[in-house]
Amino acid sequence: MQAVLAHQGGWDEILLVVGPILVLGGLLKLANRRADRLAEAQSESAD
């Protein structure tokens, strides 16, 4: 069990940083896509 908890050469620390960044980036992309669709629907209804 101690070998699993030992330092893994840096890749595990990279995952702790990159993982949340990827999650936040995905959520921002999803929110932007949703906002673009909403703005497009509003502009179509105004025409």
Phi and psi in radians as a Rosetta constraint file:
Dihedral C 1 N 2 CA 2 C 2 CIRCULARHARMONIC -1.151 0.35
Dihedral N 2 CA 2 C 2 N 3 CIRCULARHARMONIC -0.551 0.35
Dihedral C 2 N 3 CA 3 C 3 CIRCULARHARMONIC -1.175 0.35
Dihedral N 3 CA 3 C 3 N 4 CIRCULARHARMONIC -0.546 0.35
Dihedral C 3 N 4 CA 4 C 4 CIRCULARHARMONIC -1.229 0.35
Dihedral N 4 CA 4 C 4 N 5 CIRCULARHARMONIC -0.620 0.35
Dihedral C 4 N 5 CA 5 C 5 CIRCULARHARMONIC -1.504 0.35
Dihedral N 5 CA 5 C 5 N 6 CIRCULARHARMONIC -0.109 0.35
Dihedral C 5 N 6 CA 6 C 6 CIRCULARHARMONIC -1.264 0.35
Dihedral N 6 CA 6 C 6 N 7 CIRCULARHARMONIC 2.873 0.35
Dihedral C 6 N 7 CA 7 C 7 CIRCULARHARMONIC -1.060 0.35
Dihedral N 7 CA 7 C 7 N 8 CIRCULARHARMONIC 2.306 0.35
Dihedral C 7 N 8 CA 8 C 8 CIRCULARHARMONIC -1.798 0.35
Dihedral N 8 CA 8 C 8 N 9 CIRCULARHARMONIC 0.330 0.35
Dihedral C 8 N 9 CA 9 C 9 CIRCULARHARMONIC 1.558 0.35
Dihedral N 9 CA 9 C 9 N 10 CIRCULARHARMONIC 0.128 0.35
Dihedral C 9 N 10 CA 10 C 10 CIRCULARHARMONIC 1.864 0.35
Dihedral N 10 CA 10 C 10 N 11 CIRCULARHARMONIC -0.390 0.35
Dihedral C 10 N 11 CA 11 C 11 CIRCULARHARMONIC -1.140 0.35
Dihedral N 11 CA 11 C 11 N 12 CIRCULARHARMONIC -0.557 0.35
Dihedral C 11 N 12 CA 12 C 12 CIRCULARHARMONIC -1.230 0.35
Dihedral N 12 CA 12 C 12 N 13 CIRCULARHARMONIC -0.632 0.35
Dihedral C 12 N 13 CA 13 C 13 CIRCULARHARMONIC -1.197 0.35
Dihedral N 13 CA 13 C 13 N 14 CIRCULARHARMONIC -0.624 0.35
Dihedral C 13 N 14 CA 14 C 14 CIRCULARHARMONIC -1.097 0.35
Dihedral N 14 CA 14 C 14 N 15 CIRCULARHARMONIC -0.720 0.35
Dihedral C 14 N 15 CA 15 C 15 CIRCULARHARMONIC -1.110 0.35
Dihedral N 15 CA 15 C 15 N 16 CIRCULARHARMONIC -0.602 0.35
Dihedral C 15 N 16 CA 16 C 16 CIRCULARHARMONIC -1.173 0.35
Dihedral N 16 CA 16 C 16 N 17 CIRCULARHARMONIC -0.427 0.35
Dihedral C 16 N 17 CA 17 C 17 CIRCULARHARMONIC -1.630 0.35
Dihedral N 17 CA 17 C 17 N 18 CIRCULARHARMONIC -0.832 0.35
Dihedral C 17 N 18 CA 18 C 18 CIRCULARHARMONIC -1.256 0.35
Dihedral N 18 CA 18 C 18 N 19 CIRCULARHARMONIC -0.600 0.35
Dihedral C 18 N 19 CA 19 C 19 CIRCULARHARMONIC -0.988 0.35
Dihedral N 19 CA 19 C 19 N 20 CIRCULARHARMONIC -0.998 0.35
Dihedral C 19 N 20 CA 20 C 20 CIRCULARHARMONIC -1.100 0.35
Dihedral N 20 CA 20 C 20 N 21 CIRCULARHARMONIC -0.578 0.35
Dihedral C 20 N 21 CA 21 C 21 CIRCULARHARMONIC -1.119 0.35
Dihedral N 21 CA 21 C 21 N 22 CIRCULARHARMONIC -0.744 0.35
Dihedral C 21 N 22 CA 22 C 22 CIRCULARHARMONIC -1.135 0.35
Dihedral N 22 CA 22 C 22 N 23 CIRCULARHARMONIC -0.689 0.35
Dihedral C 22 N 23 CA 23 C 23 CIRCULARHARMONIC -1.108 0.35
Dihedral N 23 CA 23 C 23 N 24 CIRCULARHARMONIC -0.820 0.35
Dihedral C 23 N 24 CA 24 C 24 CIRCULARHARMONIC -1.128 0.35
Dihedral N 24 CA 24 C 24 N 25 CIRCULARHARMONIC -0.697 0.35
Dihedral C 24 N 25 CA 25 C 25 CIRCULARHARMONIC -1.079 0.35
Dihedral N 25 CA 25 C 25 N 26 CIRCULARHARMONIC -0.734 0.35
Dihedral C 25 N 26 CA 26 C 26 CIRCULARHARMONIC -1.117 0.35
Dihedral N 26 CA 26 C 26 N 27 CIRCULARHARMONIC -0.713 0.35
Dihedral C 26 N 27 CA 27 C 27 CIRCULARHARMONIC -1.151 0.35
Dihedral N 27 CA 27 C 27 N 28 CIRCULARHARMONIC -0.670 0.35
Dihedral C 27 N 28 CA 28 C 28 CIRCULARHARMONIC -1.152 0.35
Dihedral N 28 CA 28 C 28 N 29 CIRCULARHARMONIC -0.701 0.35
Dihedral C 28 N 29 CA 29 C 29 CIRCULARHARMONIC -1.111 0.35
Dihedral N 29 CA 29 C 29 N 30 CIRCULARHARMONIC -0.745 0.35
Dihedral C 29 N 30 CA 30 C 30 CIRCULARHARMONIC -1.103 0.35
Dihedral N 30 CA 30 C 30 N 31 CIRCULARHARMONIC -0.745 0.35
Dihedral C 30 N 31 CA 31 C 31 CIRCULARHARMONIC -1.155 0.35
Dihedral N 31 CA 31 C 31 N 32 CIRCULARHARMONIC -0.697 0.35
Dihedral C 31 N 32 CA 32 C 32 CIRCULARHARMONIC -1.133 0.35
Dihedral N 32 CA 32 C 32 N 33 CIRCULARHARMONIC -0.723 0.35
Dihedral C 32 N 33 CA 33 C 33 CIRCULARHARMONIC -1.107 0.35
Dihedral N 33 CA 33 C 33 N 34 CIRCULARHARMONIC -0.732 0.35
Dihedral C 33 N 34 CA 34 C 34 CIRCULARHARMONIC -1.150 0.35
Dihedral N 34 CA 34 C 34 N 35 CIRCULARHARMONIC -0.705 0.35
Dihedral C 34 N 35 CA 35 C 35 CIRCULARHARMONIC -1.157 0.35
Dihedral N 35 CA 35 C 35 N 36 CIRCULARHARMONIC -0.684 0.35
Dihedral C 35 N 36 CA 36 C 36 CIRCULARHARMONIC -1.102 0.35
Dihedral N 36 CA 36 C 36 N 37 CIRCULARHARMONIC -0.743 0.35
Dihedral C 36 N 37 CA 37 C 37 CIRCULARHARMONIC -1.130 0.35
Dihedral N 37 CA 37 C 37 N 38 CIRCULARHARMONIC -0.690 0.35
Dihedral C 37 N 38 CA 38 C 38 CIRCULARHARMONIC -1.139 0.35
Dihedral N 38 CA 38 C 38 N 39 CIRCULARHARMONIC -0.763 0.35
Dihedral C 38 N 39 CA 39 C 39 CIRCULARHARMONIC -1.126 0.35
Dihedral N 39 CA 39 C 39 N 40 CIRCULARHARMONIC -0.680 0.35
Dihedral C 39 N 40 CA 40 C 40 CIRCULARHARMONIC -1.144 0.35
Dihedral N 40 CA 40 C 40 N 41 CIRCULARHARMONIC -0.736 0.35
Dihedral C 40 N 41 CA 41 C 41 CIRCULARHARMONIC -1.145 0.35
Dihedral N 41 CA 41 C 41 N 42 CIRCULARHARMONIC -0.654 0.35
Dihedral C 41 N 42 CA 42 C 42 CIRCULARHARMONIC -1.207 0.35
Dihedral N 42 CA 42 C 42 N 43 CIRCULARHARMONIC -0.669 0.35
Dihedral C 42 N 43 CA 43 C 43 CIRCULARHARMONIC -1.209 0.35
Dihedral N 43 CA 43 C 43 N 44 CIRCULARHARMONIC -0.594 0.35
Dihedral C 43 N 44 CA 44 C 44 CIRCULARHARMONIC -1.208 0.35
Dihedral N 44 CA 44 C 44 N 45 CIRCULARHARMONIC -0.658 0.35
Dihedral C 44 N 45 CA 45 C 45 CIRCULARHARMONIC -1.280 0.35
Dihedral N 45 CA 45 C 45 N 46 CIRCULARHARMONIC -0.411 0.35
Dihedral C 45 N 46 CA 46 C 46 CIRCULARHARMONIC -1.372 0.35
Dihedral N 46 CA 46 C 46 N 47 CIRCULARHARMONIC -0.395 0.35
